[in-house]
Amino acid sequence: MWRTILPVLIALGGGPAQAQAPVQRVAPPARTDVQLSFAPVVRKVVHAVVNVYASRVEQAPRNPLFDDPVFRQFFGGGGAQPREQVARSLGSGVIVDPAGFVVTNHHVIEGMTDVKVALSDKREFEAEIVLRDPRTDLAVLKIKGATGLSSIELGDSDALEVGDIVLAIGNPFGVGQTVTQGIVSALARTQAGISDYGFFIQTDAAINPGNSGGALVDMNSRLAGINSAIYSRSGGSIGIGFAIPVNMVKVVVATAKGGGSKVRRPWLGANLQSVSREIAESLGLERPTGVLVSEVFDKSPAAEAGIKRGDVIVSVDGQGVDDVESFGFRLGTKQVGGNASIGVTRGGRNFIAPIKLIAAPETPPRQPVKITGQSPFAGATVVNISPAVTEEFSIEKYREGVVVAEVAEDSIAARLQVQKGDVILAVNDAKIAKTADLEKATQGRKAYWKLTIGRGAQVFTTVING
């Protein structure tokens, strides 16, 4: 049974309690002050936010008991076992062009083959996956056969300030389209660990599972970001949500509308590290900001611009950078072609280095090879390392070896937990320099397999029986 406890005012001290003056309540001076609302903003954008339903059919693992005739006789009803099951995903999306282009999160449609989009007026349409960009956790869909679509205007995330009011629109928990309100809690969050381009808008507008891919809208009814993740211990909103800035969304959308299936981003051609307090002191900097150039590649845009090892990069086209993630975001929002101005500090002197915005080269060529046979890598497709592959798989540490680009389901490699992005460095102490080396090293049966693999920042060696 619920019990209501009424508050009791007790006067402390020696004398009787003094009567308190009544609280003065003042009526709003005008009717318009009572009617303040976010409804005008919502009306302009709500029809551009959609629900995204993604699915794929996959083979169900076979239960070995169905091979037992006794089990089939008593429990199997003839021994039939479902061999297929459907994996599903639910999220939100935003129509960014009346032609039917929809932006959502990559993790909403990751691994999926069939996508449906439900509009705010309850109409449903099939959608084609036009572009997948896991590095930004963005994807672009194209609605099939729909007319009269409403789209949202793309804003400028660099114009946002902490404290600005924003609205989050999506489909939390699948309950239906929902609008929540909050403020921009922080900008340029780079330690969220959500994607390679970690540079997020943080908001306290309530965002929950199902909101992924939905719109973060400013008070000018423009898209400020794509809601991507929440920080939560319970699975529900606790007021810490993250959105991908719209300036990164623009690059992905432009690629998709231009017919591209893969985003090409500018390549600096240098290894970078964030400036720590110790590094700042050793370089005579007032505070630890910017990124330190630790290596410059030959014939790269950085080398041609005169950037050298030991330089500190502090800005891109006048926008300051505080760490490696913010530099990656600033450069990643530039279109390939043209130039960018890189602010550099060297020995106490500041200068601007103009760099060409070119994509990372595919040199040497990938030469993909799918490993067959009975080796630990059977079912994995590997490619050669090049600047483009290094950028794609974020393997800046590695100069040698081959990279796992794909792992087939139910393959030997998958069962041994070989992962996409692994760098295979050696097999049975034989160095692997190109894909043909791995193909040769994995032929035939071996008494044992000694494997040296790079994964992230770690290199490990393991031995597996043949």
C-alpha positions in Angstrom: 0.0 0.0 0.0 1.3 3.4 -0.9 1.5 6.0 1.9 1.8 9.7 1.4 3.9 11.6 4.0 2.8 15.2 4.2 5.6 17.8 5.0 5.4 19.3 8.5 6.9 22.7 9.2 8.5 22.8 12.7 9.8 26.1 14.1 13.1 25.6 15.9 14.1 27.9 18.7 12.7 29.3 22.0 9.8 31.4 20.7 6.6 30.6 18.8 6.7 29.9 15.1 6.4 33.1 13.0 3.8 33.2 10.2 5.4 33.4 6.8 4.4 35.8 4.1 2.4 34.2 1.3 4.3 33.6 -2.0 3.4 36.2 -4.6 2.3 34.7 -7.9 2.2 36.9 -10.9 0.1 36.1 -14.0 2.0 36.1 -17.4 1.8 39.6 -18.8 0.6 38.4 -22.2 -1.2 35.4 -23.7 1.8 34.7 -26.0 4.0 34.1 -22.9 1.7 31.2 -21.9 1.8 29.7 -25.3 5.6 29.4 -25.8 6.3 26.1 -27.4 8.7 24.1 -29.6 5.8 23.0 -31.8 6.6 25.3 -34.7 10.1 23.8 -34.9 8.8 20.2 -34.6 6.2 20.8 -37.4 8.9 21.8 -39.8 11.1 18.7 -39.3 9.0 15.9 -37.9 8.0 14.5 -41.3 11.7 14.2 -42.3 12.4 11.7 -39.5 11.6 8.1 -40.2 11.8 4.6 -38.6 14.3 2.2 -40.1 13.6 -1.6 -39.9 16.6 -3.8 -41.1 16.8 -7.5 -41.3 18.8 -10.4 -42.8 18.1 -14.1 -43.1 20.8 -16.3 -41.7 21.4 -20.0 -41.3 20.5 -21.3 -37.8 23.2 -23.5 -36.2 22.3 -27.1 -36.6 21.6 -29.1 -33.4 23.6 -32.4 -33.6 20.8 -34.1 -31.7 18.7 -34.0 -34.9 21.1 -36.5 -36.4 20.1 -39.0 -33.8 17.2 -41.2 -35.1 15.9 -41.9 -31.5 15.8 -38.1 -30.8 14.0 -37.5 -34.1 11.5 -40.3 -33.4 10.4 -38.9 -30.0 11.0 -35.2 -30.3 11.6 -34.2 -33.9 8.3 -35.0 -35.5 10.0 -36.4 -38.5 13.4 -34.7 -37.9 12.6 -31.4 -39.6 14.7 -28.5 -38.1 14.4 -24.9 -39.1 17.6 -24.0 -41.0 17.0 -20.3 -41.2 16.4 -17.5 -38.8 15.8 -13.8 -39.2 18.0 -11.2 -37.5 16.4 -7.8 -37.0 17.5 -4.3 -36.2 15.4 -1.2 -35.3 16.5 2.4 -35.5 15.7 5.9 -36.9 16.7 7.9 -39.9 16.5 11.4 -41.4 15.4 12.3 -44.9 18.1 14.8 -46.2 16.9 15.1 -49.8 13.4 15.0 -51.3 14.7 12.4 -53.8 14.6 9.9 -51.0 18.1 9.9 -49.5 18.0 8.9 -45.8 20.9 9.1 -43.3 21.0 6.7 -40.4 23.7 5.0 -38.2 25.8 2.3 -39.8 25.3 0.1 -36.7 21.5 0.1 -37.4 22.0 -1.6 -40.8 25.3 -3.3 -40.2 25.3 -6.8 -41.7 21.7 -6.4 -42.8 20.5 -7.0 -46.4 16.8 -5.9 -46.3 15.7 -2.4 -45.2 12.3 -0.8 -44.8 11.5 2.8 -44.0 8.3 3.9 -42.3 7.3 7.5 -42.7 5.6 9.7 -40.1 2.3 9.3 -42.1 2.5 5.4 -41.6 3.5 4.7 -45.2 6.2 2.0 -45.6 8.7 1.6 -48.4 11.6 -0.7 -49.3 15.0 1.1 -49.2 18.3 0.4 -50.8 21.6 0.7 -48.9 23.5 3.2 -51.0 26.6 3.7 -48.8 28.0 2.2 -45.7 30.7 4.2 -43.7 31.6 2.3 -40.5 34.4 4.7 -39.7 31.9 7.5 -39.0 29.0 5.1 -38.0 26.9 6.6 -40.8 25.0 5.0 -43.7 22.9 6.4 -46.5 19.7 4.7 -47.8 17.5 5.5 -50.8 13.8 5.1 -50.5 12.2 3.2 -53.4 9.1 4.5 -55.1 8.1 7.3 -52.6 6.9 10.7 -53.7 6.1 13.9 -51.8 8.9 13.4 -49.3 9.8 16.1 -46.7 13.5 16.7 -46.1 15.4 18.6 -43.4 17.8 21.4 -44.0 21.4 20.7 -43.0 22.8 23.2 -40.5 26.3 24.0 -39.4 27.6 22.1 -36.3 30.5 24.5 -36.0 28.0 27.2 -35.2 26.7 25.4 -32.1 27.5 26.6 -28.7 27.3 24.9 -25.3 23.9 25.8 -23.9 22.1 25.9 -27.2 18.6 24.3 -27.1 18.2 21.2 -29.2 15.5 18.6 -29.9 16.1 14.9 -30.4 13.6 13.1 -32.6 13.5 9.3 -33.1 11.8 6.1 -32.3 13.0 5.0 -28.8 12.3 1.4 -27.8 10.0 1.2 -30.9 7.2 3.0 -29.2 6.8 5.5 -32.1 8.1 8.8 -33.1 9.1 10.8 -30.0 10.5 14.3 -29.4 12.6 15.2 -26.5 14.2 18.5 -25.6 17.5 19.5 -24.0 20.7 21.6 -24.5 24.1 21.1 -26.0 26.0 19.9 -23.0 29.4 19.8 -24.6 31.1 19.9 -28.0 34.0 18.1 -29.5 33.8 15.0 -27.3 36.7 12.9 -28.5 36.8 10.1 -26.0 33.4 8.5 -26.5 34.9 5.5 -28.4 32.0 5.2 -30.8 33.8 5.6 -34.2 37.1 6.4 -35.7 36.1 10.0 -36.1 35.4 10.7 -32.5 34.2 14.3 -32.3 30.7 14.3 -30.9 28.0 16.7 -29.8 27.0 15.8 -26.2 23.4 16.6 -25.2 21.1 15.9 -22.3 18.0 15.6 -24.5 16.7 12.1 -23.7 18.0 9.6 -26.2 17.3 5.9 -25.8 17.7 2.7 -27.8 15.9 3.1 -31.1 16.8 6.7 -31.3 20.0 5.7 -33.2 20.1 7.5 -36.6 17.5 10.0 -35.5 17.7 13.8 -35.7 19.3 16.3 -33.4 17.6 19.6 -34.4 18.5 23.2 -33.6 16.0 26.0 -33.0 16.2 27.1 -36.7 14.7 23.7 -37.6 17.9 22.5 -39.1 19.8 19.2 -38.6 22.6 19.7 -36.1 23.6 16.0 -35.8 22.7 12.4 -36.0 22.0 10.8 -32.7 24.4 7.8 -32.3 24.9 6.6 -28.7 24.2 7.1 -25.1 26.2 6.7 -21.9 24.1 4.5 -19.6 24.5 1.8 -16.9 20.9 0.7 -17.2 20.2 0.9 -20.9 18.0 4.0 -20.6 18.8 7.7 -20.9 20.6 9.3 -18.0 21.1 12.6 -19.8 24.4 11.9 -21.6 23.8 11.3 -25.3 26.1 11.7 -28.3 25.4 12.9 -31.8 27.6 12.9 -35.0 28.0 16.5 -36.1 26.1 17.4 -39.3 29.3 18.7 -40.9 30.6 15.2 -41.1 27.1 14.0 -42.3 27.4 16.4 -45.2 30.5 14.7 -46.6 28.8 11.3 -46.5 25.6 12.6 -48.1 27.5 14.3 -50.8 29.3 11.1 -51.7 26.1 9.1 -51.8 24.3 11.7 -53.9 27.3 11.8 -56.3 26.9 8.1 -56.9 29.8 6.9 -54.7 29.5 3.8 -52.5 32.6 4.6 -50.5 33.7 7.9 -48.9 37.1 9.1 -50.0 38.8 11.4 -47.5 41.9 13.6 -47.6 45.2 12.0 -46.6 47.8 13.9 -44.7 50.6 11.3 -45.0 51.9 11.6 -41.5 51.7 9.8 -38.1 50.4 12.0 -35.3 50.1 11.9 -31.5 48.4 14.1 -29.0 50.5 16.6 -27.1 50.8 15.6 -23.5 51.8 18.0 -20.7 55.4 16.7 -20.8 55.6 17.1 -24.6 54.2 20.7 -24.3 56.8 21.6 -21.7 59.7 20.1 -23.8 58.5 22.1 -26.9 58.0 25.3 -25.0 54.2 25.4 -25.6 52.0 27.3 -23.2 49.6 24.4 -22.9 49.1 20.8 -24.1 47.2 21.3 -27.3 47.5 20.4 -31.0 49.0 17.2 -32.4 52.7 16.3 -32.7 54.0 15.0 -36.0 56.0 11.9 -35.2 56.6 10.7 -38.8 56.2 12.1 -42.3 55.8 9.8 -45.3 57.8 10.4 -48.5 55.9 12.1 -51.4 52.8 12.7 -49.1 50.8 15.9 -49.0 52.4 16.6 -45.6 55.9 16.2 -47.0 55.2 18.3 -50.1 53.8 21.1 -47.8 57.0 21.2 -45.8 55.7 19.7 -42.6 58.4 17.9 -40.7 58.8 15.5 -37.8 58.6 17.4 -34.5 56.1 20.0 -35.8 52.9 20.6 -33.9 49.7 21.1 -35.9 47.3 23.4 -34.2 44.6 24.2 -36.7 42.9 23.2 -40.0 41.5 26.1 -42.0 41.5 28.2 -38.9 39.7 25.7 -36.7 41.7 24.7 -33.7 42.6 21.1 -33.0 43.2 19.7 -29.5 44.1 16.1 -30.1 44.4 13.5 -32.8 40.7 12.8 -33.0 39.8 16.5 -33.5 42.4 16.8 -36.2 41.0 13.7 -37.9 37.5 15.2 -37.8 38.6 18.6 -39.2 40.5 17.0 -42.1 37.8 14.4 -42.6 35.1 17.0 -43.2 37.0 18.3 -46.2 36.2 17.2 -49.7 39.0 15.6 -51.8 40.3 18.2 -54.2 41.5 21.7 -53.6 43.7 22.7 -50.6 43.5 23.2 -46.9 45.5 25.5 -44.6 47.3 23.7 -41.8 48.4 25.8 -38.9 51.9 24.7 -37.7 54.1 25.6 -34.7 57.8 24.9 -35.1 60.5 26.1 -32.6 58.2 28.9 -31.3 57.4 30.1 -34.8 53.9 29.8 -36.3 53.2 29.4 -40.0 50.6 28.1 -42.4 51.3 25.0 -44.6 48.9 24.6 -47.6 48.3 20.9 -48.3 46.7 19.2 -51.3 43.5 17.4 -50.4 44.1 14.0 -52.1 42.9 10.5 -51.2 45.3 8.0 -49.8 46.9 6.0 -52.7 46.3 2.3 -53.3 50.0 1.6 -53.7 50.8 -1.3 -53.7 47.5 -2.6 -55.0 45.3 -4.7 -52.7 45.5 -7.9 -54.6 42.8 -9.6 -52.4 43.1 -13.3 -51.8 40.6 -15.6 -50.0 42.4 -18.3 -48.1 41.2 -21.8 -48.6 42.1 -25.3 -47.3 42.5 -26.2 -43.7 44.7 -23.5 -42.3 43.6 -21.2 -39.4 43.0 -18.4 -41.9 40.7 -20.5 -44.2 37.7 -18.3 -45.0 39.5 -15.0 -44.5 40.1 -12.6 -47.4 43.3 -10.6 -47.0 44.7 -7.5 -48.8 48.1 -5.8 -49.1 48.9 -2.8 -46.9 48.8 0.6 -48.6 48.1 4.1 -47.4 44.5 3.7 -48.4 44.2 0.3 -46.5 46.0 1.8 -43.5 43.4 4.6 -43.4 40.4 2.3 -43.9 41.4 -0.2 -41.2 43.1 2.3 -38.8 46.4 0.3 -38.7 48.8 3.2 -38.7 51.3 1.2 -36.6 51.9 -1.5 -39.2 54.2 -1.2 -42.3 54.4 -4.9 -43.1 52.1 -7.9 -43.2 48.7 -8.3 -44.8 45.3 -7.2 -43.5 42.2 -9.3 -43.0 39.5 -7.5 -45.0 36.6 -10.0 -44.5 35.9 -13.2 -42.6 33.3 -15.6 -43.9 30.7 -16.8 -41.5 31.1 -20.4 -40.2 34.6 -20.6 -41.6 37.7 -21.9 -39.8 39.0 -18.3 -39.4 35.7 -17.2 -37.9 35.7 -20.1 -35.4 39.2 -19.2 -34.4 38.1 -15.6 -33.9 40.2 -14.1 -36.6 38.9 -10.6 -37.0 38.5 -8.0 -39.7 41.4 -5.6 -39.4 43.8 -8.1 -38.0 47.3 -7.8 -39.5 49.0 -11.1 -40.2 52.7 -10.7 -39.8 54.2 -14.2 -39.9 53.2 -17.9 -40.2 55.5 -20.5 -38.8 58.2 -17.8 -38.5 58.0 -17.0 -42.2 57.4 -13.2 -42.6 54.3 -12.3 -44.6 54.9 -9.3 -46.9 52.1 -9.7 -49.5 48.9 -11.7 -50.0 50.7 -14.2 -52.2 53.0 -15.0 -49.3 50.1 -15.9 -47.0 48.5 -18.0 -49.7 51.7 -20.0 -50.1 52.4 -20.3 -46.4 48.9 -21.7 -45.7 48.9 -24.4 -48.4 48.9 -28.1 -47.2 48.7 -29.5 -43.7 51.1 -28.7 -41.0 51.9 -30.4 -37.7 51.3 -27.0 -36.0 50.6 -23.4 -36.9 52.6 -20.7 -35.3 50.9 -17.3 -36.0 52.0 -13.8 -35.3 49.2 -11.3 -35.6 48.8 -7.6 -34.9 45.5 -6.4 -33.5 45.1 -2.8 -32.6 48.3 -1.8 -30.6 49.1 -5.3 -29.6 51.1 -8.0 -31.4 50.8 -11.6 -30.2 52.0 -15.0 -31.2 50.0 -18.2 -30.8 50.5 -21.8 -31.7 47.6 -24.0 -32.9 47.7 -27.8 -33.6 47.6 -28.7 -37.3 
